[in-house]
Amino acid sequence: MTLYLLRHAIAENQSSSGLDRDRALTPEGVERLGHVLRVAAKAGMTPGLVLSSPYVRARQTAEQALKLLRCKQPVVFSEALTPNTSPVKAWDDIRLHEAEEPLLVVSHDPLISSLLSYLLGVPEFIHSFKKAGLAKLEITRAGPRPACEIQWILTPALAGAVASQKD
């Protein structure tokens, strides 16, 4: 199964409601996310389904992905993809949609980093996802004890450098 992990883009420090879940993307975040998604689209990335945290910043990130990657299905939102969920709970939810792969999962740190660690079978926090960072994984064992291989990781800095080059 092909699985893409995308951390939401840069968001405002505080929402007008004061709630973390209501924080929206900043203009800089939208711009950097656009670079990442356009590079991914040029590389042929076309998810069958986008799964996302329902938090505003993740929702906005997922909606941009839906548009720029030309996904045909609407985004599916899941509380299992919120920031402090366990990677086991997130993985259980992702597995429910295995038939619709390739899957794009949009989430937050610390979940996105701990989910990658869980899927790789390595200790947590030996890596970190940058905001708007994107990873492509090939799941080699999709059961309750998963395993995967990293195909590539795209950082916003690399995507911005590619975007600034003339074709």
N, C-alpha and C positions, 0 to 999 in steps of 0.2 A: 504494500500500500504506500502510495506517495502522500506525504504529509508536509505541509508548509506551516511554519510558525512565524507569526508576525506580531511584534510588540507595537502597541499603539504609538502614534507620533507624539511630538512635544505638545503638552497641554498646559493650560493656565494653572498658576499656582493655587488659586482658590476660585471656586464658583460663586456666583452671586447668591446662591442659596446657602453657601457654606458647607455643602455636602460634597464629600470626595467623589461620589458617583456621578455628580453633575458637572465635573470639570470638562471643559470643551477644548478642542485643539486650538492652538495658536496659528496665526498666518505662517509663521516659520515652520511649524510642524506640518501643516498642509503642504507647503512647498517641498520640504525634505521627503515626505511620504510620496509625493508625486514623482520625484526622481527615482525612488526605489521601485515603485510600481511600474513606471515606464520601462526601466531596465529589465525588470522581471517579465513584462509583456513581450519585449523584444526577444527575450530568451525562450519564449514559447509557453510561459506559465499561464495555464487556464484551469483554475480550480473547478471541480464539479459542484462543490458546495463550500460556502463560507460559514464557519461557526464563530460566534463572537460573544464576548462578555457584553452584558446589557449596559454597562457604564457608558456615559455619553462619549468620552474620548475614544473608547474602543468601537462603539457604534459608528462614530464618524469615520474612523479608520477603515472599518469593514465596508461602509458605504462607498468610500473612495475606491477600495479594492474591487468591489462589485462592478463599478463603472469602468475603471481603467483596465481591468483584466477581462472584461466582457463576460462575466458570469451570468448564466441564464436563470438560476434559481435565486429566490430572495434569501437574505441573510437569516440564519437560525441563531437566536440568542439563547445563552445558557448561563445560569447562575454558577455552574460548575467551572466557569472560566473567569471568575472575579479574582482580584489580586491575591487574597490569602487562602484560597482553596487549596486542598492537597493535590499533588500531581496524580495520585491514584484516582481520586474522584474525577478529576479532569479527564484522565485517560479513559475511565469507564464511560464517560459521556461521549467522548470522541469515537470510541469503538461502536457506538450505536449507529453511527453514520458511515461506517466503513464501506458500504456498498456504493456510496456516492463519491468515492475518491476520484481524483486527487482532492484532498481536503485542505482548506486554508483555515487555520485557527488564529483568531485575533484575541490577544489577551494582554496582561500586565505583568510587570515584575512585582513581587518575587515569583509568581506562578510560572511565567514563561521560562525563566531560567531553571527553576526546579523541575519543570516538566521536561525540558531538554535533558537535564541530568538523569532524571528517572528513565527516560527512553534509552539513553546511552548506557545506563548502568554504571554511572560514575558518581563520585561524591558531589554534593551540591556546592554551588558557588565557586567552582573552579573556572567559571566563565561568566560573562554577563551579557545580556542582550541590550544593545543600544536602542533608544526610542526610534521607532520606524525600521528597526533591523528585521531582516527576513532570512529564514533558514529553510532549506529543502532537505527533507529526510526521506530515506527509504526504510520503511518498517519491514524488518526481516522476520520478526515474530510478533504477531498482533494479539496474542492472548493476554491473560491477566498479568503475566510477567513479560512485558514487551522487550524488544531489542530493535535497534535501528543503526543505520549508517548515515553519516552526514554526507550529502551530495555537494552542498555549497552553503555559504553564508554571505549575505549581501548587507553591507553596512551603509548607512546614509552617506557617509563621507565618500565611499567608493562610488556609490550611485551618482552623487553630485559631481564627482570628477568625470565620470563617463558622460553625464548629461552636458557638461560644459565643453566637451570636445566637439569639434566640427566633424560632421560625417563626411 
